[in-house]
């Protein structure tokens, strides 16, 4: 078959990655992890009695990793903006051509 490799997967280029509000998404997820942790803290004994304390610690770990994620995506976003600013300098001298 044309267009397929021997392993059966299509031979085409991967699509461009989707870009969106990455910082806001990671921040929202991090807040959600911390809220879930705080909601579960009053039920510590209930989780402990059932051997399910990992639920509590998973939420705390998600919040902690989210803080690292926020730091990372903010640095990444700033680097992308810097790269775009230096890659395409605007030449304003040639923007308005008026012939007399």
C-alpha positions in Angstrom: 0.0 0.0 0.0 1.2 3.4 -0.9 1.6 5.9 2.0 2.2 3.2 4.7 5.4 1.9 6.2 6.0 -1.8 6.7 4.8 -1.6 10.3 1.4 -0.3 9.2 1.7 3.3 10.5 1.1 6.1 8.0 4.1 7.9 6.4 3.2 11.5 6.9 4.7 14.4 8.9 3.5 14.9 12.4 1.2 17.9 12.9 2.5 21.1 14.5 2.1 21.1 18.3 -1.0 22.9 19.6 -0.2 26.1 21.5 -2.7 27.5 23.9 -2.8 29.3 27.3 -0.2 26.9 28.8 0.6 29.0 31.8 -3.0 29.4 32.7 -3.7 25.7 32.2 -0.8 24.6 34.4 -1.7 27.2 37.1 -5.3 26.0 37.1 -4.3 22.4 37.4 -1.9 23.2 40.3 -4.6 25.1 42.2 -7.0 22.2 41.7 -4.4 19.7 43.1 -3.9 21.9 46.2 -7.7 22.4 46.7 -8.2 18.6 46.5 -5.4 18.2 49.1 -7.0 20.7 51.4 -10.4 19.2 51.1 -9.1 15.8 52.1 -7.0 16.9 55.0 -9.9 16.9 57.5 -10.6 13.2 56.6 -7.0 12.1 57.3 -8.1 9.5 59.8 -10.7 8.1 57.4 -8.1 7.7 54.7 -5.6 6.2 57.2 -8.1 3.6 58.5 -8.7 2.4 55.0 -5.0 2.4 53.9 -5.8 5.1 51.3 -3.4 7.9 52.5 -1.8 7.8 49.1 -4.9 9.8 47.9 -3.9 12.7 50.2 -0.2 12.5 49.3 -0.9 12.2 45.6 -2.8 15.5 45.7 0.1 17.2 47.6 2.6 15.8 45.1 0.5 17.0 42.2 0.4 20.5 43.7 4.2 20.5 44.3 4.9 19.2 40.8 2.5 21.8 39.5 4.6 24.6 41.1 7.6 23.3 39.2 5.5 23.1 36.1 4.4 26.8 36.5 8.0 27.9 36.8 9.0 25.8 33.7 6.2 27.0 31.4 6.7 30.6 32.4 10.4 30.4 31.5 9.5 28.6 28.3 6.9 31.2 27.4 9.4 34.0 28.0 12.0 32.2 25.9 9.6 31.8 23.0 8.6 35.5 23.1 12.3 36.5 23.2 13.1 34.2 20.2 10.2 35.6 18.2 11.3 39.2 19.0 14.8 38.6 17.9 14.0 36.3 14.9 11.8 38.8 13.1 12.9 42.4 13.7 10.4 44.9 12.2 11.8 47.2 9.6 9.5 50.2 10.0 11.3 52.4 7.4 9.7 50.5 4.5 6.2 50.2 5.9 4.7 53.3 4.4 5.6 53.7 0.7 4.1 56.8 -0.8 5.2 57.8 -4.2 4.8 61.4 -5.2 
